Amino acid sequence: MIVHTPAELAAARGALSGTVALVPTMGALHEGHRSLIRAAREIADHVVVSVFVNPLQFGEKADLDRYPRTLEADAAICAEEGVALVFAPSAADMYPREPVVTVSAGEMGTVVEGASRPGHFDGVLTVVTKLFGLVRPDSALFGQKDAQQLAVIRRLSEDLNLGVRIVACPTVREADGLALSSRNRFLSPDERVTAVALSRALFAGRDAVELGPAGVLAAAGAVLDAAAKAEPPLDRDYLVLADSVTFSPVTAGHSGPAVLAVAARVGETRLIDNLPLEF
Ligand code: PAF
């Protein structure tokens, strides 16, 4: 069943008894989303999927306009996967007026991905808080692919006592390693070849973990440097080793868990990926 307005959602949600797991998405669903939905079905009586391209988390209007919108196909996937409710509001349904009160990711929202996309994580946290208020889920599932998003959402639920259990699901990859993303559909065949360098860089970094943080960054950086000379080239935005909880950069002598995170542009398409590592 698809509902569009908060009032329709409230009525449909009220009819669900038992536990509810929410899978928040921006649509253009792929195998990665299917894996989130399947994991959600394992832990709850009902699954709600939200499909909303949230304007608050986009810096550039062009990026927002370009984001794929495929609601019919998304609804078909949800039906196949046994989703109880698809919530697909319009921007006016979600933001009937300019919000005065929003949620800030604080320092965590200004580093790594947040440094490249100012305000992005505040926009994510604001919409996720609204979705939690509207859907009232027991749990919500997010992909490890957006590792920093996952980390700030964990802090959101803990710091504001939202009572929603945050569940992380592993990144789903193509056979050659490219992480699934709704943005992959924008890659031309040649760009798709170059784009695999993101995951190759991460795997090279993982293979160098015994050399410590500097060795990991050197090994991963070498793969990105080679891809920068490919045709079409990869244009690196960042390659960082970050603390998996705070996302601040880790130092040379770091021991324990960390996230190796990369962002790069191939043609017009900006891609991100990451790998959890243990030092
Ligand atoms: O990961 C996404 O698709 C979005 O950032 C989310 C969590 C649905 C919020 O708009």
Residues whose N, C-alpha, C, O or C-beta is under 5 A from the ligand:
A	BS01	PAF	P24 T25 M26 F52 N54 V124 V127
